[in-house]
Structures are given as structure tokens and as C-alpha cells.
Amino acid sequence: MVISNMAEGLLRGVEGATERLTAPFSDPVVRLGVTGLSEAGKTVFITSLVANLLDRGRMPALRAAASGEVRSVWLQPQPDDTLPRFDYEEHRARLTGASPTWPEGTRRISQLRLSFRIEPAGFFSRLAGPQTVHLDIVDYPGEWLLDLGLMEKSYADWSAEVLSRAAARPVAAPWLKALSEAEPAERLEEPKAKALAGAFTDYLQAARKEGFADLGPGRFLLPGDMEGSPVLTFAPLPPGEAPRGSLAHEFERRFESYKRHVVKPFFRDHFSRIDRQVVLIDVLGALHSGPRAVEDLRLAMADILTAFRPGRASWLGRLLGGKRVEKILFAATKADHLHHEQHPALANIAAALLREAKDRADFAGATTAAMSVASLRCTVEDKVMHGGREMAVVKGRTAGDRQVAFHPGALPSDPGHLLHPARAGEEAWADDGYAAAKFLPARVTLKPGEGPPHIRLDSAAEFLFGDKL
């Protein structure tokens, strides 16, 4: 194992050295990772970002575009022949058609390349002539991110954590009942192993619908072509004897195999190559689900972000392939579900949820920021009278093509008013709680040169890669 890891590290070092030595003679490439758990809006973020970079009429905060230094932007062929291409055209058609609908969520890793033709400003810059900068956008299922936290855990530690969380969740009852009837120390019988793993998977699916976030292993939720394989046929078990050939021994072996053959290659081949990262968070969805869902989201994101290895790498580290994420944006999505008066509170809550990870990234040298965004604005703001007073609301299209006014509840200016009851394990908020709405994309008529309407997508782009343009 040690020799294998040394060889692997040497190979990555050679690959990194090759990239660095050839960089001065090739066009610069920025690799942007788009991450977030299910329902955070990764597909919509990428689609709207690309559309608004191709037609930059709504991107005033992207300084290179506003100044005219970005002369043109175009889609390149897929840069990696081994990865699927992000289906931008299909997703955009669904979002901006006559009867717009949301695209399907991310179910596999995909990639898209945008190329920028830059005409630098200033006399001396113009002497260098036009330049080309490539932006590679990498999209992958948020559920897969949950696996990254497994790399430093043993099977026993992981089992203890999962069982502890499940004990407080009613949706776990069927799986826990099946677990209580199992005999982990008895000899493995594959049908019983599959039944127990299936009950565990059903629990994960049910818990996700309830708004919980920390629900790995990720491939149990989105297995792809691994469905039914032994590497996905295991489940947590309580502590006890695990003789060779027993169910407990085999489940532990499969857990380690899952880390070795599924998680590690994903991290090595894709995740560890990211230059800039945006982390999308559905804060409003967690608030609607209650304090325990908020705390679960905080723990899940802290676990995930330990794998980013943030900070600006040294010159030698870069030469040897020791990449680090230089910039991380924490973006609370669905800002259009709130009146703009509440946007600062939403951004503050997102920053507080990720405080530990953000502090760690800042200390390591990465540049971080938190903001509230709406990748595709699907509401308009209004004010209505309610209970004898004026209330700020948003209006949008919902199922049945109805227009409804919505107010989710007043977000506190102090995030501690939410995080304290979440950490304390409260079952419900002290007040009436927070509502959630399921808006459909608004019907829009786009003018030439304009991308779809959004909130602060241009500011997000400026932070993430504006310096490279």
C-alpha cells in the first residue's frame, strides 16, 4: 500500500510538472468546480452562467466584460474525451422555452469549456496582442461529495456516526428494525446482505426527502452503472465481533473497497484538480425543514469542505502537482425567493453555517466570500398589506401556471438565533418557522445580447475568475 501510494504520488507529480512547464507556451486554463448537495441548483447555475457569459448584457459586475476587454466568448469542443459534455443547449432550452421547466438534476460528472478572447486594456498590454483564456466548468452530483469525508474514517467510526444520527429520525425505523434482526457475526449470506443494504438505501432516500443532508455514501443515492454491485452492498453495523467470512467482516471489507475503488479515483482524477470552487447551498430549504436539518447541513458541508485542500500552493508545490483551491465562493441559492431586503441576512446565515470551513480556508491562504444569488430569477418583488401592515413579498409562477405571492418568514439579522437551536437539537423553531415555495421558471423574452435574468451571478463570476480575464 505504501509503495502504491508513493508511485501514485510520483505519477501525479510528473503530470503536474508537465502541465506547469508547458503552461507558458499554451493558453491559460481555469478549472471551476461547481458543487453542492441535491436541490442546491448546480445545473441551473452552470446553464445560466454560460448563457450570461455568451451574452453579457446582464453582467455589469464582471469588470472585463463591462470594460470591453472580453471581445468574444464561445463554446469549445469537450476538452476531455473521457468525460460526458454538460448538455448546455438542452438545459437552456428547457429554462427559456415557451413553457419553461426546471432541468433534471445532476446524475453524473460532466464538463464544459468556454473560451474567452481577451483584448487587454492599456498601451503596453495592447502590444502583447489578444489572448485566449479557457474556463473549464466541472459539474458532478452533490451526493458524491459526501463520500470525500469517508476517506479519513474507519468502518467502525462511520457506522457509529450514521447509527447515532439515524436514532433520532423516524424515517430510519424500517431500516433499524431490519438491522436489529440481523446477525452480523454469522456467516455471510448474499441475499440477506442485499436486503440489509437495500433497507439502508431506502432510509437514505427517505431522509433526503425530509431535508437531511449528511446521507452518504453518495453512490447509494445515485449509483449509476454501479447499481447492484458488491461495492454498493453494505450498510453500517453496531460494534461487535467480525470473524472472517461473516457479514460484519464482509461489510467492512466492502466499505474499504468503496473508498479505494470509487471515492479515491474521483478525488484524484477530478476533485483535486480544481482551481476555483463555488459551493451552492439551499439554506432556505434547510430552514423550512427545521433546526435539525440546518445542523445536519452544517455538519455535512464541514465534512465535505475538509477535502478542498484550500490555499495558494507554493511555486515548488505547484511544480510537483500540489494544487490548491485558490478561491472558494459560498453561495446561498434561491435569493429570488426573498425580497431583496432579506438578501444580506441570507448571505450571513450561509457564512455562519460554513464558518469553521471558511476560517480554515482563510487561514490556509485561500480567498473566500459568501453571497446570496439566484442563478435564474423567477420572481418579481412586491409589497402587500397583511394584518394591517405592509409586507415585502415575491411573486412567481407555480404548478398549474398560477401566480402566487410568497413570504417565507423574517430571517434574523443574527445567524446565531438559528444556529443555537440547531446545535441544541431543537425539533422546531420557536416561532412559526420558515415556509418554502416551489416556483417554476418565469416566462422571459430575451433581448439580443442579454442572458437570462439573475441575481448577483455577475458578482459571483467576477470573484471566481474575473482576475483571469
N, C-alpha and C positions, 0 to 999 in steps of 0.2 A: 504493500500500500504506500509506504514512504517513497520507494523508488518510483512508483507510478505517479505520485504527486509531484516529485521532483522533475520527472520527464515532462509532465503536463505543463508545469510552470516554465520550464526551459522553452518548450514549444511556443507558449504564449509570448514569452519574451522575444523570441526570434520574430514572430509575427508582428509584435508591436514595434520592434526595431526597424523592420522593413517598412512599415507604414510611416514612421517618423522620418526615415532617411529619404523616402520618395516624396514626402509632403511638399517640400519647396518646389518640386517640379510638376505638381498636379494641382487641380482646383481644390480649394478647401472644402471640407465636408463637415457639417454639424449634424450629429445624430441625436434626435429628440425623442425621448421616451414619453409615451402617454399612458399613465397608469391610473388606477382607481378601481374600487370594487364595483360589483354589479349595480346598475341603475345610476351610476355617477355621471354617465353621459359621455363616455370616451368616443364612441362612433360619431356622435353629433359634433363634438368638439373638433375632431380631425376634419370632418366634412366641411364645417363652416369655416375653420381656419384656412383650409386650402382654397375654398371658394373666395374668401376675402383677401387672400394673397394674390390670386389670379386677377381679381377685380377689386382694386384697392380704394374705392371711393369712400368706404366706411372705416378706414384705418388711419385716422389723423395722428394717433399717438405712436404709430410706427414711424419714427423720425426719418429713416432712409426713404420710405415711400412718400411721406409728406413733402420732403425736400426735393424729390425728383431724382435722387441718386439711384433708386431702383427703376431701371428703364423698362425691364420686361421680366415676366415670370412665366415659366412653362413647366408642364409635367414631363418628366423624363421616363423612359422605359424602366421597369423594375430593376434596381441595381443588383439584387441578389437573386440568382436564378433558382435558388433552393427554397425561397420563401414566397407564399402567395402575395399577390398585389392587393392592397387595400382598394375595395371597389368604390372608389370615389364617385364615379358617374352615376351608379345605381343609387347610392345613398343620397346624392344631391337631388336626383330626380324625385325621390320619394318625399324629400323635405320641402321642395319648392313647386310641386305639381299643382294641378287644379284642385285636387282634394288631398292636401298633404298629410302624410302619416309619418310616424317615427320609424326609422330603420331598425332592423334586427340588431341585437347587441352583439358584442364581440364574442366569437366562439373559437377563434384560433389566432395565432400570430400572423400578422401581415405587415406590409411595408409600402411606403410610397415615397418617391423622390420628387422634390420641387427644385428647380434651378433658377437662380436669380442672376440677371445681367446687371452689374453694378457699374455706374459711371461716377467715380469718386469726385467729390467737390474739392475746390481749391486748385491753384495753379500747378503746384508740384504733383498733386495727386493725379491730375489730368495727364501729366506727362507719362505716367505709367500705363495709361490706356484702360479700357474697360476690363472688368474682372468678372469671373463667374464663381458663384458660391452655391453649393448644393445643400439642401436640407432634406435629410432622410428622417421620415417620421415612422416610428415603430409602434404598432398597436398590438396589445396582447390581452387576453382575458384577465380581468381583475382578480378572479378566483385563483389564477395561477400564482399571483403574488403572495398569497397566503402560504404557499409552500416554502418561500425563502426563509421564513422563520424556523422551519423544521431542521435546517442544516446543523444547528448547534444543539439540538435536543436529542436525548435518548428516547427509545420507545417507551420506557417507564415514565419519564418526565412528561412526554407528550400525552400519554394515556391519563396520567393524574390530572393534567390541566383540563383535558376535554371532559372527563367524568365530573370534575368539580363544577364546571360551567353548566353541564347538562342537568345536574341535580336540581337546579333552580328553574328549569324550563319545562313547562307542562308538555310541550311538543315532543320531548325526549322520552316520554313514558313508554311507548311501544318498544323502542329500541332497548331501554333499560330493563324492561321485562324480559325481552329475549336474551339479554346479557346475563340476567340473574339465573336463567335456566341453562346456560352454557357450562361446560366442564373444560376450562382452559388447559388443565393438566392432563386430560385424556388424549388419546391418540387422535391425530388429525383425521377428520372425515370431510372431504371437499364439499359435499352438499351442505353440511352444517356450517362450514366456513363461509360459503357463498350466502347462505341465509342470514348469517350474522352481519356480514359486510353489507348486504342489501338493506337490512334494518337500520344500520348506521347511516347509509347513504340517504335513506328516506328521511331520517331525522335531520340531516344537513339541509335537505331541500325544504323541509317544513320550517326549520329555524330561519332560513333565508327569507321565506315569505313573511315571517314575523318581524323582520327588520334587523336580525342579528347579523354581525359582520364576520366574526372570527370563526370561520367554518371550514377550515382545511381538513384534509388535503384537497387542494383545488381541483385536481383531476377527477375527484369523486363527483363534483358538481358539473364539470364539463370534461368528460372523459375522452371525447374524440374517438380516434381509432384504437384507443387502449381499452375500450369498454369490454368487460368480461375477462380481462387478462388477470393472471395471478398478482401482478404488481398493484392492482386495484382491489384485490380481495383480501382485505384485512380490516381490523377495527381496534379501537382501544380496549384494553382489558385491565381489570383491577390487579394489584400486585399479588404474586403467588408463585408457586413452583412452575417451571417451564422445562420439563425434561425433553431431551432430543426426540423429535418426531411428534411432539404434542401440538395442539392448536396454538398455545401460547408461544412456543418456540418458533413455529412457522410464521405467526403473525409478526413477531419481532423481526424475523429474517426478511419478510416482505416489506416491512416498514423501511429497513435499511436499504433494501434493493430499490424502493421507490425514491429515496433520496439520491442514491448513486446513479440510477439509470434515467430518472425523469427530472428531478429538481436540479441536480448539478449541471447536466448538459445545457439546460435552459439558461441558468445563470451564467455559465461560461461562454456560451455562444452568442447570447443576445443581451442579457441584462447588464453584464459587466462592461459592455462596450458603449454605454450611454454617455453622452457629453452633457446634455441638459435634460432636465426632468420636470414634467408637470404632474402633480398628484391631484386628481379630481376627487372631491368629497361631497357626498349628498348629505349635508348637515341637516337640512330641513326634513329629509326622510327619517333620519335617526331621531330628531326631536319629536316627530309625530309618533314614533314607536315607543318613546318613553325613556326614562333615565337609564335603565339597564342597557338599552340599545346604544345610547350615547357612550356609556362606559365601555361597552363591547367594541364600538368603533374606535375609541381612543386606544385601547389595547391592541387591536388588530393593526392599526396604522403604525403604532410604535414598533410592533414586531416586524412589519414589512420594511420600515424605513431603516432598520439596522443593516439592511443588505445593500444600501445605496453606496456605501463607502465614500461619503462626500468629502469634498475638499480639493483644492488645487494641487495636483501632483507636481512633484519636483521635476526638473529637467531630466535627471537621471531616471527617475521613476517612469516618466513618460517614454523615454527611450527604451526601457525594458518592458513596456506594455502595461505599466501600473496605472491604468486610467482611473480617474476620479470624476464624479459628477460635480461640475463647477457651479451650476446654478440649479436651484430647486424652487419651483413655484407651487405653493399650496393654494388651490383654487376651490372655493366653495361654489358649487354649481347651482343652477336654477335661481339665480338672483332675480330673474323676471317674475318669480312667484311672490316677490315682496315689492312694496313701494320703495322708491329709492331712498327714502328717509331711513329705512332699516338696513340698507346695504352695509354701512360701517359696522353695525352690530354683528351681522352675519360673518364678515371677514374676521372680526375679533374673536368670535366663537371658534371659527376654524383654526385660527392661530393658537388659541388656548388649548384646543383638543390635541394639537400636534406640538405643544410647547417643548416637551422633552426631546423629540426628534429634531425639532428646529434648532434648539440650543446646541445639540450635539453637532449638527451640520455647520452652524455658525462657528463653533469652536474649532472645527476641523478645517475651516478656511473656505467653505462654500458660501456663495451669495444666495440668500433665501428671501422670499417675500410671500405674503399672504394677501389674497384679494378675493372679492366675490365677483363672479362672472355669470353670464348667460351666453352660451355658445350660439344659440338661436333664440332670439327674443320672440316669444309667442303671446305676449300680453301687452296691454296699454294701461297706463295709470289713470286713476280717477279718485274722487272723494265723494262719499255718500253720507247721509245722515243716519245714525244708528243710536238708539237710546237717548235721543236729544242732543247728540254731539256729532261733530264731523269726524269721519273715519277714513283714513287713506286705504284704498283697495287697488287691486289689479283686476282687469277683465280679460278673459280669454275664451277660446273655443274648447268645448269639452265633448264627450261622447254624445252622439245624437245631433251634432252640429249646433249645440246650444251655446249662447254667450252667457257666462256667469261672472259675477263679481266675487272676489275672494280676499279674505284677510286671515292669515294663518295664526294670528296672535302676536302680541307685542314682545319682540325679542329684548332681553335685558341688555343694558349697556355694559354691565359687568358680567363676563362669562362665568365667573365663579358661582353666580346664582343658579347656573345649570350644572356645572361640573361637580359642585359639592354634593348635591343629592344623587348624582350619577355615581360618584365614587362610593357613596354611602350605601348603594344598592337599593335605593327607594324604588318602589314599584310604579309610582305615578308622580307627576308634577304636582306641586302644592296648589297651583291654580287650575284653570280649565284645560291646560295642556296646549298643544300646538297642532293645528289642522294641516292636512296635506291635500293638494289638488293634482289631478291628472289632466293637464292641459294638452291639447293637440297642437301641432304646428299651425301658426296663423297663415292664412292665405296672403301672399305677397305678390306685388308686381314690381319687379326689379328694374331700375333704370340702367341703361348701358354704363358699364364701368363700376357698378355697385354690386357688392356681395350681399348675402343675406343679413338682416338686422341682428345685432348682438349687443351685449353689454360688456365693455372692457376687454373684448378679445384682442383689440389692438394694443392695449396696455400689456396684456399677457405676452403677446408676440414680441413687443419691444424689450421686455425684461428677459425673455428666454433666449432670443437670438438676435436682437437688434444690434448688438455690438459687432456681430459678424458681418453686418451689411454696410 
